[in-house]
């Protein structure tokens, strides 16, 4: 059985639009990424901020907005690749998407897909919709005008089209009230012409029946365009004219006006006036391939091309009469998939090939700086290649230790063309050191307070075993140690220090509790125990709770002084281990005992209100070391949470109801050492918790659930919040040897370090010995109207993440050489010593009339003393080299039609050769190879995966041989393959299917079949699978085996299930029925494998980590229903899911 979960979610933008979705008065940017819908909003600072994100069980292929009659907000329409459609509104009470309608296309199984991508169009009124999903078929839908059905789309008709091969389509603005639609199409599949056809969408003005789209009867206008390339269709709005325009009988004398259709071709512009059918043509001064547009106003449009250039298209007019066009370049952006003008002179560029961007528009700029970058939203996709730099270890040959969140650092080849880059990614809570106080050892506790008159924190109090020290932080950043501070005692250790309302400071030392005036330093009140020392103290600003020697508990009211409210002798049978005064529940405290119990107490009487035993057995080390009762999740979605840090490194949580009953127990193992809980205040009375242990974690809320994320601060012992003037939004972190000021993220993020290459990074490989990456890239430039391509191989240093040495350039011009494969290998040099080498495989593209026989090369590179790659030798091939691998000193190459195994040999520092040993001819075209022992898996472009064995045959004179031992006998357009574990191999195909194939080693026949062991559809095309080796603990549920990289910018973790196989599969079956996502789409249909002539019923022996984590979002009753009959308790299942969640 297998397990899949995203460690980095999809980042590419496929669809984006502006809609009045949340409120009638404000616009929201709606973004679709693979299987997620996001809502973005402009902040007061003029930047975009994501305010909501939601998973959908489907790969989003269409996104549009409609406007129902009498509605002040828009209705969102979402379509998936499986032809499932939903309409959504916003539920303000739940702050969630609400599904209005869900339906699918019944013709999906029987019709032929359209040659272009799925198209969904909405007319300018927002009432009519046209979908082009199938070749020659148009689905026409409409929103009814009457309540209560005005939010429900009705299918008017599916009509046949004569225009089969559409390039583009759009609705036009029309004054007749009858919707009009335009098609730009080719006359046949192989023709290069461009024709424009315009139809009325409905039969008449009643708009009750769809048009028949008969070219002879229903076609309004047609135009054979001389520009043969791809084109954009831009509907042009009409403007109010001072003199009303009348239709002219003699159209030859009429002039085109604003209001019609503009066709943006590669070399020419074509304009059609909808009112009088007049046309106008114009040449484009700088021809290009245009890919996206956005309206600025009625006569100005932003147009983006395929090279990342932004143009401003101006329709020249006299009054409303169109006289010509002007197109000028105004700047550079990422290659745009979507352009959305947000108003307020702001333009959003949504990109699949590079980072998405937000620009300030200044068309009146005198310096030519028309596009001013305001914000960059990172995009890691499409990922073309992937390598793992480290898994928490940096030794050359060591295996990774037990995998945990944020441990893996992966480096990707991301983007394309000008947006190409290398990206080093690690998922976790980032910690950035800002400054250091110096080497201060022996810190026991730290506290931050405000001095008199200061609006922000400016003073740090450090407690040691026998003394207290105080440091003052000036607004300019200067730090001064104070000899005295508002009457505080420095001769004893400080147990608690904090500001209290009314200009007071509370200091609790081991000797006494004191209230001080923060201006004069006068002692306002004091209390000292009759005997013993104060060991523990906690306050909420009005009540104080202290423990004396762990045997006595005292409660105070500190509103006007230090007034003893209650005092209780606990006796010597059980000692107090920890205590906490809740800032969330008034008058409630929490105490923990060494006996392994915790109690919620009334601070007025110190009587217990509710108790809970944490020990499961007598010798169990479940001793509470620290407690906190705070609200981490927003009040709308949750109750306060009780956190208990135990001696064995476990943190146990409970939900605390209004009647103080405890429920929803969960336990998370943070490490082997006891954790301490440090509260970090957040807005709206919420808290994050920094848990220090041998594996520090930040505890916060995300999407309605608690999240434990690792923090890179293994040596931290004490933490406190420190939002000062000089160091805003920071923390102070103490270790055994120093104290430093750091900035910590409020939640787990994908931390990306980017090296912009300005060209497509085709392949990357990492050499731990040389501490560099080998990078094969392809540069595309536009010169004199022609594309110029050039490949190169270069080195990038792992630490500086910058290119080093001189790149090696490949052939260009009439014998263009393209990089196809780059690997790192340890191979023998001319003396037989194992040495680091980079192997590069290429393919060569010649002119059509060339008679050359060399179709590719394999090149071996080493690194000289100056850090430059130098060529050791090259080996010419009769086919392009698509993939490379090394097997016991032999090179395995996937060529255009053959898989070849060759012996590698160097004869000097700059000479060598490959000697062919054996070859195998696959069914069509090998695209990837994977090695395990003497086995070679070959991914065929169309015929799935074949397993080969390399061996020597014969007794007297053994001959090297490649023998087919098994194959997967289904048609699959495979994109990547990798060995996983034992006899298991993982393949990915173009449909997003992941298939785990099992080989039976007992089989000796060449016709043996690779059996499907597990399968699941991940919803994205996988470009790369890379195997990882990790020593998991004996009790681990999941053993990580591989990472996947997708075209949508996601990285997935693949693992095998070590135990509880049947339980987890039954658990997933139950959850699939209970968990509902946006649109109420079916989980099993979404994850079912699908290909030509085949469709599964759901994931087979594959666990979806994202679905399992939704168990934590369910209410207590729903969790009980899911677990009923499974065997383990609800608490046990929660703990299992928490363990799985910490994998990423």
N, C-alpha and C positions, 0 to 999 in steps of 0.2 A: 504494500500500500504506500501511497505517496501523499505529500502535503505541499501546498503552494500558498504563498502569502506575499504581498508586495512589501518591499522594504523601502522603495522609492516609488511614489505613485506617478501616473502619467502627467506630463507637463505640457505637451503640445496643445495648441489651440486649433481645433477644427472648425468651430462655429462660434460666432459672437454677434450679439445684437443689443440695441438700446431699447428698453421697454419701461413703461410706467407699470411696474409689477407690484411693488410693496405699497406705494401710496400714489394717489393721483397727482400730487404736486411735485414729485421728484422722479428723475430717471435713474434706472439701474442698468448696469452692464451685466448681461447674462452671457456666461461663457460655458462652452461644452468641451470637456477633455475626456476622450475615450468613453468611460462609463460614469462620469461625474458631471453634475450640474453645479455651477457656482454663481453666486450673486455678488457683484462688486459694487461699491459705492464710492463716490468722490468725498474725500475728507475736507475739512476746513482748510487744510494746507494745500489743497489742489492735487492730492495724490489718491490713487485708487487703493481701496482696502477691501479685502474679501470679508463679507459679513455672514455668508452661509455657503456650505458645501454639502452636497448629498449624493450618495451612491445610487446608481440605477442599474438594474439587472439587464443590461443590454449595452451594446456599443452604439453610441449616438451617431446617427448618420444625417439627421435633419433637425433643424431648430428654427422655429418661426414664432411670430406673435400675431394674434388676432385681436380684434376689438368687438366684443359682443355689443349688441344694441343696448343703449342706456347704461352701459358699464363705464365707470371712470378709470378702471385699470385694465391692463391687457391680459389676455389669456395666452398662456405659453403652450406651444405645440412641440412635442418631442417625438421623433421617429428613430427606430433602431435598425440595425442591419438585418434583423430577422423580420422586418416589416411588422413590427409591433408599434402602435401609436398611442400616445397619451396626451391629454390636455390637463394643464395644471393652473391652479390659482394659489394665492398665498393665504394661509390660515394665521391670522394675527394672534389668536389666543394661544395656539401651540407653537407659534413661530416656526412653522414648517410648510413645505409644499403640501398642497391638498389636491388629490386626484379628482378631476371632474368626470373624465371619460377615458376609457381604455378600449381599444379595438385593434384588430389586425387585418391584414389583407388576405381574403380567402383564396385569391388566385396565385398566391406566392409559390405553391408547390407545382403549378402547372405552366407557368409562363417563363419566358426567356428574359434574363436580366438585360437591362438597357446597356448599351456600349459605354455610356458615360456614367458618372456617379449619380446616385439617387438625387433627384431634384424635388424641392418643395417650394412652391411660390404662393404668395398671398397678395391679393390685389390691394391697391392703395386704400380702400375703405376698410380693410381688415375683416371683411365678411366672407370672401370667397377664397378657396384654396385649390391649387392644382398640383398633383403629384405625378412625377414621371419616374416610375419604378421599373417598368417592363418595356421591352422593345415594341414600339408602335402602339402603346396604350397610355392614355392619360386619364387619371382618376380625378374627377371634379367633385369638390365638397363645398358645403355652404353652412354658415351659421344662420338658423332660423331667426326671423325678426321678432317673434313674439315670446314673451315669458310664459312658462318657466323653462322653455327649451332653447333660449337664446344662447346658452353656453355649450350646447351640444352640437357637434358637427354632424351633418347629414350628408350621405353620399348621394349626389345627384345622379351620377352615371359614370361608368368606365367606357370611354369612347376610343375608337380606333383612329390612329394617325397615319397619314401617308408619309410623314416626315419621320423616318426611322432612326436616322443617325444624327441626333441633336448635338450641337456644339454648345449652345447656350439658349436660355429662354427667360422671359420676364413678362410681368403685367405692365400695361401702359396706364398713365393717367388719362382719364377720359371725362368729358363733360356730358356724355349722353346717359350716364347711369347704367350702361350696359358694359360689364367688364370686358376688356380687350387683352389678348395675350399674343406675344410674338415669339417665333421660333427661328433660330439660326441653325442651319443644318447642312449636311452633305447629301448629295443626291444618291450616293451609293457608298458602300463600306470602304472601297479602295480609291474613290475619287478625292481630289484635293480642292473641290470647289466650295464656295460659300453662298448659300441662298437664304434669303429672309422671307418669312411668311407671317402674316398677321391675321388673326381670327377674332371674331366675337366669341366669348366664352359661352354665352347662353343664346337660346333661340330668339328671344325677344326681350323687351324691357321689363317683362314680368319676372324674368330671371328664375323661372320655375324649372325649366328643362335645359340641359346642356346642349350646346351646339353639336351637330354631327361631324363637324370639321371636314366637310367635303370641299376639296380645293376648288371645284368649279362653282359651288353655290355659296359657301360660307367664308371663303378667303377674302379678306378685306383688301389686302395689299400683298404684293410679292416683288422681290428685287433680287436680281442675280448680281452679287457683289464681286468686283474685280480683285479684292484682297482675299487670298486663299487660306490665310492662316487662322489661328484661333482668334476669338474676338470677345469683347465684353458688350453686353446690351445694357444701356443706361436709360431708364425712363425719365423723361424731362417734364417737369411740372409747368403748367401754363401760369401766366401772371395776369393780374388785373390790368387791362389796357385802358388808357384814358378815353380812347375812341373805340366803341364796341366793334369787333370784327365780324363781318358777315361772310358767309360762304360765297365764293366767287364761281360763277358758272363756267367761265373760261379759265380753267386752271393753269393754262400755259402762261397767263399773265399774273397769276397769284405768286406771292412771296411766302417763304416759310416763316412761321412765327414760333415763339416758345410754346412748348406743349407737344410732345411727341416722343420720338425714340432716337437715341444716339448710339451708333455702332462704332466701337473703338477696335479697329483691326490692328494688324502689326505695322502696316505702312500708311494706312489711310483712315480718315474719319468719314462716316456716312450719317447724315441726319434726315429724319423723316418727320414731317409735320402731320400729326394725327388728324387735324381738322380739315385740311384741304389736300392731303396726300402729296404735298410738294417735297422735293428732296434737295439735298445739298452735299457736296463732296469736298474734301480737303486733304492734302498730303500732311503726314506727320513728319516734322523736320528731323526728329531723332527716332527712327523706327525701333521697335522693341516688341517683346512679348508681354502683354499687359494681363495682370492676373487678379486685380481687385480694385474696387472703387468705393468712394463715399461722397455723399453730397455735402457741400459747404453751404451753398445757397442755390437759387434757381439757375444761375448761370456760371457757377464755379464748382468744379468737382476735383477731388483728389483721386489720382490714378497711380497705382503702384505696378511696377513691372517685375519680371522674373529675376532681375539682377539686383534688387534692393534699392532701386532708384524711385523716388517719389516725384510725381509730376502734378502740376496744377493745370487742369484743362478749363479754359475759359470760353464760353459761348459769346461771341461778339454780337451785340445787338444795337439797333437804333429803335428806341422805345421797346416794343416786344418783337420786332422783326429781326430774324437771324441773318447776319451778314457774313459770318465767317467764324473761324475757330483759332484759338491760340493755345499751344501746349508748351510749357517750359518746365525744366527740372528745378525743384526747389530743395532737394536734399537727399540724404541716404537714410534708409531704415533697414530693419531686418526684412527678409523676403516675406511679404505679407500674404496671409491666407484670408484675413478679414481686415477691413478698414471700418472703423466706427467713429463718426464725428459726434463727440459728447456735448457739443455746445461749449460756450465760455472759451472759445478758441483752443479747445483741447481735442487732440486726435489720438485714438487708440489704434495701435497696430498689433493684431493678433497673428502669431506666426507658428507654423509647423516646423520650419527649418531653422529658426533661431529664437532668440529671446523676444518676448512680447514687450512693447514699448508704449509709453505715453509721452506725447509731444505737446508743447505749447506752440501755437501757430502765430506767426507774426508776418503776415503777407506784405506789410508796409515797411519791412526792414530795409534800411538803406545800406546795410553791410552785406546783404545776401544771406543772412542767417535766418531763414524762414522757419526752420524746424528747430525748436529748442528742446533737448531731451529733459524730461522731468522725472521719469521713473522707468526702470527696467525690471521686468518680471521674468525671472530666469526660466529657461526651457532647456531641458537636458536631451530632448529628442530632435530628430530621430537618432537613436543610438545604433551606429553601424558596427561597432566592435566594443569589446569589454575585456578588461584584465583586472585581476585582484592584486592589489599592491601588498596588503597585509591583513591578517585576521587577528590582530592583537599581539602578534609576535613578529620579530624582525630577523630571526635567524634564518640563514639561507636554506637549510634543509629540514627545518623543524616543522612539524605539523601544528596547526592551530589548536589552542586549548578549547575548552567548552565554549560554544558560540553564545553570545549574548548581544542584546541590543546595542547598536552603535559601535560594535567592535570592528566590523569589516570596512575597509577602505577600498572602494572600487574606483577605477579610472576608466572613463568612457571616451570613445570617439563619437562626438556629438555634432549635430547640425549638418549643413551642406553649403557648399560654395562659399560665399563671403561670410556666412554665419557659422562656418565650420570651427570647431574648438575641441580641446581636450578638457575634460572636467573630472576633478578628483572629488568624490562624494563620500560622505560619511553621515549617517543618520543618528541624531542624538541631541542632547541639550548642550549647547555650546557654552564654553566658559572662556572668557577673554580677560587676561590679566592686564590691568590698567596701571598699577603701581605697587610698590612694596615698601613697608615700613622698615624693613631690615631684618636682621637675624634676631628674632625674639623667641626664645625657647621657653617651654613650660607653661604655655597658656592653658588655663582651665575653662574659662568662659569669656565671652565678649558681648558687650552691649553698646548700642548706639542711642544717643540722646541729643536734644537740642539745648543749646545754651540760651540764656535770657535774651529775648528780642530776636532770636533767629527764626526765620520762617521754615528752614529746612534743617535736617540733621547736620551737625557740625562737630560732634564730640564722640570719641570712641573710648569706652571704658574696658580695660583688660584686667581680668582677674587671674592671679597666680595662686600658688599654694598658700603663701603667707602674706601676700600684699596685693595692692591694687594700683595700677598706673592709668593715667588719663592723657589722651592726645587730642589736640585741637586742630581742626582742619579749616584753613582760611578759604574764602571764596576763590582766591587766585590759585589755590592748590598747595600752598605752603602748609607744612605740618609741624606742630610744636608740642613737645611734651610739657605738661603743666605740673608745677610743684603743689598746687592746691586747686580745688574746683568746688565752688559753692558749699564749702563745709563738709565735703565727703570725707569719709575715713579711708586713708590709704594704708593703714597698718594691718588690715585684715583682708582676707579674701572676700570678694563680693559675690553673693549668691544671686542677687537680682538688682537691676538698676533700670529705671524707666521714668519718663516724664508723666506727671499726673496733672489733671486739669486744675486751673487756678494758679498757674505759675509755680508749681511745686515739683520736686524731684524726690522719688522714692529710692532709697538705697537699703538693701537688706544684706548684711554681712553675716558671718558665722556667729557674731557676738550679739547684734541687735538689729532691729528694723527702725529706720529713721526717715521722717519727712522733712525735707529741706526747702527753704525758699530759694528759687533758682536765681534770684537777683542778689540778695544780700548774703545768702549762705546761712541764714539763721535756722536753728533747729526748731521746727514747728511742733513736732511730736516725736516720741521715741518709745520703743518697747524692747525689753530685754528679758529673756527667759530666766527663771529662777535658777535653773541649773542646766547644764548641757549646752550644745551648740546647734545653731540653725543649719540644717543640711539642705533643705529644699524650700523653695518659695515660688509662688505664682500669683499674678494679679490680672484683673481685667480693667483696672483704673478706678474701681469703686470698692472692690472687695479684695482682701489679701489672705492667702492661705499659706501657712508655713508648717514645716515639720521640724521638731526638735529631736535630734538623735534618732529619728525614725520611729520613736516610741510615743510621741505626743503630737497631736494635731491641733492647731490654733487657727481660728477664723477671725478676721478683723473687718471692720467698716472703716475705710480710709477716706470717706467723702469729706469729713471735716477735721480729721485727726487720725489717730491710730486707736480705735476703740475695739476692745476684745468683744466679739459677739458670741463665740462659743469656743470651748476648750475640751479636749477629749484625750484621755489616757488610753492608748491602744494596748497596753500590756506588753509583756516580753515574749509572748507565744508567737507573735507575728510582727514583723517590722515593715515599715513603709519603704517602698522602693522608688516611687515616683508620684508626682501629683500635678494637677493642672486646673486652673480656673478658666472655664469656657467663656470666651468673648461673645459667643452666639446665644447661649441659653442663660438667661439672667439668674443669678443665685445658684448655679449648678457647678459643682466641681467633680473632678475625677481623681481617684487615688488607686495606686497599684501596690500590691503586697508581694513580698518574697515567697509567699506560699503559692503564687501563681494565680491570684484572683485580682479583678479590678471591680471597683464600685463607683457608681454615680451617687454623689452625696448632696444633701441640702446644706448650703454654706451657712444658713442661719442656725441650724441645730447640729450639723455634722452627722445627722442620721443618714444611713444608707437608703437610697431610693431604688436602686437596682444593682444586682451583682452578677458577675460572670466569671466562671472558672475557666482558665486557659489550659490547664494541664490535662492531658489525655491519659497519662499513666503516672504512677508515683515517682518514677525516676526521670520524668520528662523535665527538660530544662526550659520550660515555658514561663520564665520569670519576667514580668513586665519591667523594663528598664526606663522607658519613657512613654508618656501619653500626651495626646492632644485631642481636644474636642472642638472642631472648627468646621466652617462651611467652605468646602473647596469647590463644589459645583454650584452654579447659579440657583437661586431659590426656587425658580419656576420648575426646575427639573429634578430637584433632589432635596433631601433633608440633611441636617448636619451629619458629619462623619466622625466616628471615634477611631483614632489611630493608636495602636499599641505596638511599641517596638519591644521585641522579646530578646532574651539573652542569647538565643541560638541564631540570631541574624534574620529572623522572620519579622515581618510587619503584618499585623492582623488588623482588619478594618471591620467596623459595624456601622450600619445605618441606624441613626437615633431618631425615633419617632417623637411626636409631640408628648406622648405619655411616658417618654423615656425608656420605652422598650427597645431592645436591641435586635436587629435582624440583618440578613444579608451578609453573614460572616464570610470574609475572604482572607486568605493568607498568601503572602508573597515573600519568597526567600530572596533577600537582597545580597546576602553574603554569608560568610562563616563567622563574622564578628558582629556583636550587638550594635544596633544602629541608634543614633541620637536624632531627635526630630527638632528641626529649627524652622520656625514660622517666618514666612516672607509675605508681608501684607500685599494685597492686590486691590484694584478698584472695587467699589460696591461691596465692601465688607468681606471679600473673599480672601482666601489664603492659598499660597503654594507652600509646600513643605520640602525643605532640603534635608534629606536623610543622609547623615555621614556614617560610613562604615567602610569595610574593605572594598565594597563596590558602591560608591555614592550614587544616589538617585534623586531626581526631582519628581515630586508627586504633584500632579495638577489635573485639571479636568479638560476633556476634549470630546466634543460630540456627545455629551451627556454621560460620560463614563470617566472613572479614575484611570489615570495613566501613570505608570512608573517608568521613567526613562533614565538611563545611565548618564552620569556627568563625569567628565574627565578631570576629577579632583580626588584621586585615590588617597592622597595624604591628608585630606581635610579632617580636622577634629572639631572645630567650632565654626559656626556661620551666623551672621546677623545681617539684617537689611541695613543699607547705608545710602539713602537717597539724599546726597548732599549737593551743595551748590557747585562744587568743583567736580564731583563725581556723581552725576545724576543716574538714577535707576541702577545703582551698583549694590554689591554686597561686600562685606569684609569677611575674609576666609582665613582661619588660623590653622597652621600645621604644627607639627612637633618642633619645627625649627624657625619658622618665620610667619609673618602676617602680611597679607597682600589684599589690595582692593581689586575686585574683579567685576566684570559685567556678565551676567548669566541670562540666558534666554528664559522666557516665561513658559515655554513648552518645547517639546521635541521638534526639531526642524531638520531639513536636509541641508547640511553644510556643504556648500559647493565652492571649490577653488577652480577658477576658469583660466585657461590659457587660450586666448583668441588667436586662431591661426589664419583666418581670412581665406581658407580653402577647405575642401572636403577632406577630413581626416578619415581615410579609408580603412586603415588597419593600425593597431598598436600592439606592442609586446613589451613586457617588463623584464629587465635583467636585475635581479637582486645583487648579484656580484658586482656589476658595474654601476649600480644605483642610477640607471638611466632607463628611459623608455625609447624603444625604436618606433618611429612613426612613419608610415607611408601615407602620403597625401596627394590629392589631385587639385590643381589650381585652375580655375576658369576665369578668363578675362575676355572682355569684349573690345575688339579693336577693328576699326573701319567696317563696322557692321557684321563682323564675323567672330565666332567664338574661337578662342585659342586655349587649348588644354595643355598642361604640363604636370607630370608626376615627379615626386621627389621622395627621398628617404633622408630623415634627419634624426637627431638625438635630442631628447628633452630630459633635463636633470630632475631627479625625484624631489629634491629639497627646494630648490629655487623655483621649480616648475617653469623654467624658461629654456628655450632652445640653446644647445651648446654645440660648438664646432661648426663646420661648414656642411650644408646639405649636399647630398648626392643627387644630381638631376638626371632624369631619364630622357629618352629620345622624344622629340616633338616633331611636328610638321607632317610630312607624307607617311612616315612610319611611326605614328604615335604609340608610345609605350605607356600603359596604365598599370599602376600598382594594384594587385589583386590579393596578395597574402603577405603577412609579415609574422614571423615567429621568432622566439628566442630559444636557443638550444645550446647544450654543452656537448661539443664535438671535439674529436682529437685533432690537434694541430700537426704540423709536419714532423714533430718529435714524438707524437703519440700522447702528448699531455692534454687532458681535457681542458678546453678553453671555451670562453663565452663567444657565441656567434649569433648574428642576426641573419636569418634566411628570408629573402624577399622573392616572391613569385610575381611575374608580370604577364600581361598579354599585349600583343602588338596589333594595332589596327592600321592597315595599309589602304592606299587608294584602290579604287575598284579594279583598275587595270594592272595592278602589281602582280608579279609572278613569284614573289618571295615565298620561301617555304618555312622560314623561321617565324613561328606564331607567338613565341613567348620565351622568357628566360627565368632561370633560378640563379640568384646572386647571393654570394656569401660575403658578409661584412664583419669586420673586426673594428676595434677602436684603438687609435694610436695614443701616444702619450699626451697629445694636446686636446684630446677629447673629440677628435674628428673621426667619422666613420670612413673606413677605407675598404676598397673592394679586394677581397682575397682571390676570388675567381668567379666566373660566370659560366653557366651551362645553358646552351640554346635548346629550345624545344620546338616540336612540330605542332604544338597546341598551346593555347593560353593556360597558365597555371592558376587555377581557381582557389586552391587550398593547399596547405602544407602541414606536415606533422613529422615528428621524429620518433623512431622506434629502435631503441638499442643501437644507436650509432648509424642507423639507416634513415634515409629521407623518403617519406611517403608523400607523393605529389598527386593531386587531383587535377588532371589536365582536361582539355575540352571534351575528349571522348574516352579517356583512359585513366586508370589509376596505376601509377608506377612506383615500385620500390627500388631505390638506388643506394649503392654503397657510397658513403662520403669519404673522400680522401684529399688531404692537402699535401702537396709536394714541396712547398716552400711558403714563405710568408705572404706571397702574392700569386701563387699558382695552386691549382688543384683541379679536381674533376669529380663528376658523379658517374658511377658505373651502374648501368641498368641491370637489376637482378631478376625482376619478375614484373608482370603487368596483368591487369584485368580490365576488360571492357564492360562497363555497366550498360544498363538499358538505354539511357538517353544521355544525360549530362551530369557529371558529379559536381556538387556545389559545396560539400563539406566532408571532412574525414575526422574520425576520432580513433584513438589508439588505446588499447588496454592489453598489456602483455603482448602476445603474438596475434591478437585479434584487431582487425581494422573494420570499423563501421563506415560505410560509404553512403552519404545522403544523395539520392538521385533527384534531379529536378522534378520529374513527373512520377517516378516509380518507387517512391518511398525509400526504405533503408535496406541495404544488403550488408551481410556480415561476412568478412573474408578472414582467412587464416594464412599467415605467412609461415612457411616451413621449408625444410630441405627434404627432398624426396630421393630415395635411392640409397643403396647400401655401399656399393663400391665407390661411386662418384656422385655424392648427393648434389642435386640441383635445386636452387631456390625456386619456390613455387608459391603462387597465390591461388588459394582454393576457396570457392564459395561454400560456406557451411550453413547459411540460413538466409532467408529474406522475408520481408514483410510483403505479403502478396496483395496489398491494396494500392489503388491509385492515390497518390498524395504528392502535392507540390512542396517538397521538403525544403526548409530554409536553414536548419541547423540540426546537428546531432552530437551526442556526447555519451560517454560511459558514465553510469551513475554508481552502481554497486554490484559486485558479484557478476551475475549474468544478466543484469538489467541495463538497458540502453534507453536513453530519452531522445525522442525526435520531436521537432516542431515544424508545422507546415504553414503555408500562406493563409489558411483560414483561421489561424489562431489556435489550432488543436495541439494539445500536448499529449503524446502517446508514450507510455512506458512499455517497452518491448522486452520480452523475456526469451532468452536463448536456452534451449535444452542441450547441455553438453554431452548427453548420452546419445544424441542423434548423430548418425554418421552419414546420412544421405545429403546430397547437394540440394535436394528439393525440400529440406527441412524448413519449417515455417517459424518466423519470429512471432510469437504469440503476444496478443495485447494483454498486458498485465494490469494496466490502469490507464485511464484516459479522462481528459477534461479540456474544455475550451476556455482559454484564458482571455479571449475577446480582443487580443492584439497580436499582430504578427511579430514573431520572435526572430531577431537577426543573429543572436549569438547565445550559445550555451557554454558556460565554462565550469568545469568541475572543481570542487574544493574538498579538501581533506581535513576533517576536524575530529579530535578525540573527544567524543561526547561522554558524559558521565554515565554510570551504569543505570541510573534511574531516569535518564532523559526519555521523554516521550518521542521527540522528533530528533533525528540525526540529519543535520544539513548536508546536502550532497552537491548542489550546483546553484549558480546564479543564471538568470535569464535576462537579456536586454531586449527591449522592444522598440518598434518604430515610433511609439507614442512617448518615449522618454522614460518608461518605467523600468525598474529592476525588481525582479521577483526572486524569492528564495524557494528552492525546491529541496524537500527533505524526504527521507523514508521514515516510516512509523515503526518505532522499536517495540512498542507494547500497546496494549488496549486497542488492538485493531478493530475488533467487532464492536466494542463499546463506542468508539468514536464514529464509526460509520452509522450506527443506529442513532447516535446523538445528532449527527448532521442531517439525517433523514427527518428527525423530529423538528429540528430548527428550521429546515427549509419550509415547513408548513406554518410555523409560527411567526417567523420574521417577515415583516412586510416593508418593502422599500418604496420609494417614489414611483408612482404609476402602477403599483401592485403587480409588477411583472414577476413571472415565475422563476425562481432560482434554478430549478432543475432544467428548464428549457434553456436558460442562459448559459449554463455550464455544460450542456450536452454537446458532445462532439458532432461536427456537421461537415459534410463534404458532398460531392456530386454523387447522388444515388444512395446516400447514407445519412441517417440522423439518429443519434442516440437518445436515451430517455433521461439522461442526467449524467453527472460525473460518476465514473466507474472506478471504485477503489481509490478515489482521489479525494482528499479533504481540502476544503476551501477555508483558509485561515480567517479571512475577513468575515465569513458567515459565522464561524464558531465564536468570534469575538462579540457578535451581536447578542449572544446569550447574556452578557453582562448588562445590556441595555434593557432587558425585559424586567418586568416587575416581579416581586417575590412569588405571587400566585402563578404567573406564567412560567417562571422557572421551575416551580414544583410540577406543573403539568408536563413540561418537557422531560423532566427527569423521572417521571412516574414509570415504573417498570424497567428502567435501565439498570438498576442495581445500586450504584453509588448514590450518596446523598446529594442534595443541592449544593451544600458547602464543598463537597469533594469535586463536583463538576466545575464549580466556580474556580477552585484552586487550579484545576487542570487547565482551564482556559487562560487564567492569569499566567501560568507557566508558558503556555504557547505564545501568549501575547508578548512576552519579554524577548522572544526570538527576534523581534524587529522593532 
